[in-house]
Amino acid sequence: MDLEEVKAVKNALGGSLNDVVLATVTGAVAGFLEQRRVNVELLHFRVMAPVSVRAREERGTFGTGCRPG
């Protein structure tokens, strides 16, 4: 995905970059399953995805963003 396009969607609709990426992936998975004739209306599944836990002042820095505690 082009980062500038993702940012444009985020800026137009609100939310975060993660929101845009997760919504896009959700649509892609649903489309993939529908092409294989899976009724996605009957599915309930969970997905694990990394999400930044950085404080606002830590954004743009390197590292994992994990805090002890």
C-alpha positions in Angstrom: 0.0 0.0 0.0 1.2 3.5 -0.8 1.7 5.3 2.5 0.6 8.6 1.0 -2.7 7.1 -0.2 -3.2 5.6 3.3 -2.6 9.0 4.9 -5.0 10.6 2.5 -7.7 8.1 3.5 -6.9 8.7 7.2 -7.1 12.5 6.8 -10.3 12.3 4.8 -12.2 9.9 7.0 -10.5 10.3 10.4 -9.0 7.6 12.6 -5.4 6.4 12.4 -3.1 4.7 9.9 -3.7 1.5 11.7 -7.5 1.9 11.3 -7.1 2.3 7.5 -4.8 -0.7 7.2 -6.9 -3.0 9.3 -10.1 -2.0 7.4 -8.3 -2.7 4.1 -7.1 -6.1 5.3 -10.6 -6.9 6.6 -12.1 -6.2 3.2 -9.4 -8.2 1.4 -9.9 -11.2 3.7 -13.7 -11.1 3.2 -13.2 -10.8 -0.6 -10.8 -13.7 -0.6 -13.2 -15.9 1.3 -16.2 -14.9 -0.8 -14.3 -15.8 -4.0 -14.0 -19.3 -2.5 -17.8 -19.3 -1.8 -17.5 -19.0 1.9 -20.4 -17.2 3.5 -18.6 -14.6 5.5 -21.9 -13.6 7.2 -21.7 -16.8 9.2 -18.1 -16.5 10.2 -16.7 -15.3 13.5 -13.0 -15.2 13.7 -10.3 -13.2 15.4 -7.1 -11.7 14.0 -4.0 -10.7 15.9 -2.3 -7.6 14.6 0.5 -5.5 16.0 -0.6 -2.1 17.2 1.6 0.7 18.4 1.4 1.5 22.1 3.6 4.6 21.9 2.8 7.7 23.8 2.2 10.8 21.5 5.7 12.1 22.3 7.3 8.8 21.4 5.8 8.7 17.8 8.4 8.5 15.1 11.1 7.0 17.3 12.8 3.7 16.8 12.3 0.6 19.0 9.3 -1.6 19.9 7.3 1.0 21.8 7.0 -1.5 24.7 7.1 -0.1 28.2 7.9 -2.1 31.3 5.2 -2.7 33.8 
